[in-house]
Each structure stands twice: as structure tokens, then as C-alpha cells.
Amino acid sequence: MKKSVLTRYRVLAYVTAVLLVLLTVGVIGKRVLGLDGFDGFVSVIGIAHGWLYVLYLIFAFDLGSKMKMPVGRQLWVLLAGTVPTAAFFVERRVTREAEPLLAKDADTTPATA
């Protein structure tokens, strides 16, 4: 497994998580508190989160398949982008599990002369 697979997953996990937290705050401001001016904010953040979540799904599935994750665990990783702040915790755990695999691949890769 290449380090770039983990890196792109981590970037999208953080971006998706931050956008979801912002979207949650926006929806609370708009619907619960009835504050004016949140309509545009919620629309823009919602669209951005939706499109980037699709990329997150692709990258998380790619990482999970290369790590040979069990199906249940991979589903949890995929759904982490829909629960506010969950992606932060899931990303950290997945990274801890993936780093030994990266080190093992680096040790077994023959040096080219």
C-alpha cells in the first residue's frame, strides 16, 4: 500500500468532518435558533460537503480494500463522514492501523540501484 492512499484518505476525512460540523452549526442556527442569513451558508456548505463526501467514500473504500478491512469495519469508516466529529476519531484509528502496513511495505520493497 502506498502512503499516498493513506494521505488522500486523511485529507478528505478532515475536510469532510470540518464541513459536516459547520453544516450542523448552520442548520442549528437556521432551524433551531431561527437566525437570518444562514440560508446561503447552509446551501454552500451542504453542497460542498455532499460532493466531497462522495470523494471521501471513494478514498475510504480504496484504503479499506487495500488494508483488507472486514466489511463491518469498512462500513463504519464509510459512514463516519455522516456523523458530526466521528470522522476525526475514525481517521485517527485507521491511521494508527495503517502505519505499520506502510512500514512493512517499505521494508519489503527492494531498493533500486
C-alpha positions as CSV (number, residue, x, y, z in Angstrom):
1,M,0.0,0.0,0.0
2,K,1.3,3.4,-0.9
3,K,1.5,6.3,1.5
4,S,-0.5,8.5,-0.9
5,V,-3.6,6.2,-0.4
6,L,-3.5,7.0,3.4
7,T,-2.7,10.7,2.8
8,R,-5.6,11.3,0.5
9,Y,-8.0,9.5,2.8
10,R,-6.8,11.5,5.8
11,V,-7.2,14.8,3.9
12,L,-10.7,14.0,2.8
13,A,-11.6,12.7,6.3
14,Y,-10.6,16.0,7.9
15,V,-12.2,18.2,5.2
16,T,-15.5,16.2,5.3
17,A,-15.6,16.3,9.1
18,V,-15.0,20.0,9.3
19,L,-17.6,20.7,6.7
20,L,-20.1,18.5,8.5
21,V,-19.5,20.3,11.8
22,L,-20.0,23.6,10.0
23,L,-23.2,22.3,8.3
24,T,-24.5,21.1,11.7
25,V,-23.9,24.5,13.3
26,G,-25.5,26.2,10.3
27,V,-28.6,24.0,10.4
28,I,-28.9,24.7,14.2
29,G,-28.6,28.4,13.6
30,K,-31.1,28.3,10.7
31,R,-33.7,25.9,12.0
32,V,-33.5,25.8,15.8
33,L,-32.4,29.4,16.6
34,G,-34.2,30.9,13.6
35,L,-31.3,33.2,12.7
36,D,-31.4,35.1,9.5
37,G,-28.6,34.8,7.0
38,F,-27.9,31.1,7.4
39,D,-29.7,30.1,4.3
40,G,-26.8,30.7,1.9
41,F,-24.3,29.3,4.3
42,V,-26.2,26.1,4.8
43,S,-26.7,25.7,1.0
44,V,-23.0,26.3,0.1
45,I,-21.6,24.1,2.9
46,G,-24.2,21.4,2.2
47,I,-23.3,21.2,-1.4
48,A,-19.6,21.2,-0.7
49,H,-19.9,18.5,2.0
50,G,-22.1,16.4,-0.4
51,W,-19.6,16.4,-3.2
52,L,-16.6,15.9,-1.1
53,Y,-18.3,13.1,0.8
54,V,-18.5,11.2,-2.4
55,L,-14.7,11.6,-2.9
56,Y,-14.3,10.6,0.8
57,L,-16.3,7.4,0.1
58,I,-14.1,6.5,-2.9
59,F,-10.9,7.1,-1.0
60,A,-12.0,5.4,2.2
61,F,-13.2,2.3,0.2
62,D,-9.9,2.2,-1.6
63,L,-7.9,2.4,1.6
64,G,-10.2,-0.2,3.3
65,S,-9.8,-2.6,0.4
66,K,-6.0,-2.2,0.4
67,M,-5.9,-2.7,4.2
68,K,-8.2,-5.7,3.8
69,M,-10.6,-4.4,6.4
70,P,-13.5,-6.5,7.4
71,V,-16.8,-5.4,5.8
72,G,-18.4,-4.1,9.1
73,R,-15.3,-2.0,9.9
74,Q,-15.2,-0.6,6.4
75,L,-18.9,0.3,6.6
76,W,-18.2,2.2,9.9
77,V,-15.3,4.1,8.2
78,L,-17.6,5.0,5.2
79,L,-20.4,6.2,7.5
80,A,-18.1,8.3,9.7
81,G,-18.5,11.2,7.2
82,T,-22.2,11.4,8.1
83,V,-21.8,11.7,11.9
84,P,-20.5,15.0,13.1
85,T,-17.0,14.7,14.6
86,A,-16.9,10.9,14.1
87,A,-14.5,11.1,11.1
88,F,-11.9,12.8,13.4
89,F,-11.8,9.7,15.7
90,V,-12.2,7.1,13.0
91,E,-9.4,8.7,10.9
92,R,-7.0,8.6,13.8
93,R,-7.7,5.0,14.5
94,V,-7.4,4.0,10.8
95,T,-4.2,5.8,10.5
96,R,-2.7,4.0,13.6
97,E,-3.7,0.7,12.0
98,A,-2.4,1.7,8.5
99,E,1.1,3.0,9.5
100,P,2.5,-0.5,10.4
101,L,1.3,-1.7,7.0
102,L,3.2,1.2,5.3
103,A,6.3,0.4,7.3
104,K,6.1,-3.2,6.4
105,D,5.7,-2.4,2.7
106,A,8.7,0.0,2.9
107,D,10.8,-2.8,4.5
108,T,9.9,-5.4,1.8
109,T,10.3,-3.0,-1.2
110,P,13.7,-3.8,-2.8
111,A,16.0,-0.8,-3.3
112,T,16.6,0.1,-7.0
113,A,20.2,0.8,-8.0
